Amino acid sequence: MESFDVTQADPDAGGPPPPIEIMRPRLPAATSMMPFLSRIDETRIYSNYGPLWREFCVGFAGWLGARAGQDGVRVVPTSSGTTAIQIALQLRATPGRRFCLMPSWTFIASAHAICGAGLTPWLVDVDEESFMLTPHQAMAALRAMPEPPAAVLVVSAFGAPVDVPAWAEFERETGIPVVFDAAAAATSLNHIGPQPLCISLHATKVFGIGEGGTIITTDTALADKALAMTGFGFQGTERVSSIRGGNYRLSEYSAAMGLAVLDSIDAKIASMLSLGAAYTDALRNSPCRIQSGAGTAYAAMSLNVICPADRLDRVLARFDAGNIQWRRWWGLGTHLHPAFTDLPRSDLPVTEDLAPRVIGVPFHDMLTAEEIGRVADALR
Ligand SMILES: *Cc1c(COP(=O)(O)O)cnc(C)c1O
């Protein structure tokens, strides 16, 4: 157990209650990495698609494929979730076109990745229920744009599963390539197809290894090209760039952590799901509703509640008075970030209504039942 700061006031003495932190990531302990690290010492291979990297690719692809009931899954590790999205867009964007549709309400990395791929984000609204862009909304945006976009970036809302078949249908109908920013959805992918699913292996995600990312696809040719792009566009053994890319590789040390995570991920998912169940129980009669399915239908690393507009100020004041950390994980929308205020966009009524009211609450494996009770009390 963690010991609280000794300067903390005693709640019985009338001081502020002990703080409840919003997030405490937990990655495998150093001891579980040791067998893998010793292998690095022996082989003296530290990066460039080494044996641990290869083992991680095979193991992770097998694990993802088994969960989705899908054979032939390929994973291409990258240096981050952001670079996974950027590479996938560079590969898939229709040449000669400028824009990439994306929901304004997302983690800001989505916008940076699109710009990194040489495209301009065109911001669109999200669906009120799923918090995600729908094919229907994308169709409406297409009609309002001066020219067709190069691609669409669909974002998984805080790790919720994305509707892969619906977006495959959209792509068939429109010819516009789709890429998924499924950064937080590594453990909720129930459909894997050729359209690349980009996930983050950042420490704060369920499948966290520290820093890293992965492109997931059943398209072998796409995977081969993406892989080449992570290492200066070299294909085969020759030191010849056949495609433009950069250095987006995952080192053997990161692969070692990846293998340690693979060994323990099922237990971590079970632990996050039991926490989700405890929260669902505690908030059963709350006017603040948990994001649909989060923490119960799939394991999430953040838990978000939707506060009714007329309760929001009171809830946030209670959190602050009760020393309970809260966060708007995605802020209020890409269009409000100074770096991105000049982007073209469609109307964003749902984003403007929803984003201020979706509040991240404390969610980690050190929370006690008493602390969950305190959070639930504040949300009444
Ligand atoms: C975490 C996250 C990213 C970025 O992933 P990194 O590995 O930190 O680069 C992108 N999009 C969304 C929706 C995320 O949650």
The ligand as a MOL file (V3000), in Angstrom:
LIG
                    3D

  0  0  0     0  0            999 V3000
M  V30 BEGIN CTAB
M  V30 COUNTS 15 15 0 0 0
M  V30 BEGIN ATOM
M  V30 1 C -3.0150 7.6070 -26.4800 0
M  V30 2 C -3.6840 8.0580 -27.7170 0
M  V30 3 C -2.9420 8.4050 -28.8600 0
M  V30 4 C -1.4480 8.5350 -28.8690 0
M  V30 5 O -0.7060 7.3940 -28.5950 0
M  V30 6 P 0.8310 7.5800 -28.1910 0
M  V30 7 O 1.3460 6.1920 -28.0540 0
M  V30 8 O 0.8670 8.3400 -26.9090 0
M  V30 9 O 1.4980 8.3260 -29.3010 0
M  V30 10 C -3.6450 8.7450 -30.0080 0
M  V30 11 N -4.9870 8.7570 -30.0380 0
M  V30 12 C -5.7340 8.4470 -28.9730 0
M  V30 13 C -7.2260 8.4410 -29.0830 0
M  V30 14 C -5.1070 8.0930 -27.7640 0
M  V30 15 O -5.8620 7.7880 -26.7000 0
M  V30 END ATOM
M  V30 BEGIN BOND
M  V30 1 1 1 2
M  V30 2 1 2 3
M  V30 3 2 2 14
M  V30 4 1 3 4
M  V30 5 2 3 10
M  V30 6 1 4 5
M  V30 7 1 5 6
M  V30 8 2 6 7
M  V30 9 1 6 8
M  V30 10 1 6 9
M  V30 11 1 10 11
M  V30 12 2 11 12
M  V30 13 1 12 13
M  V30 14 1 12 14
M  V30 15 1 14 15
M  V30 END BOND
M  V30 END CTAB
M  END
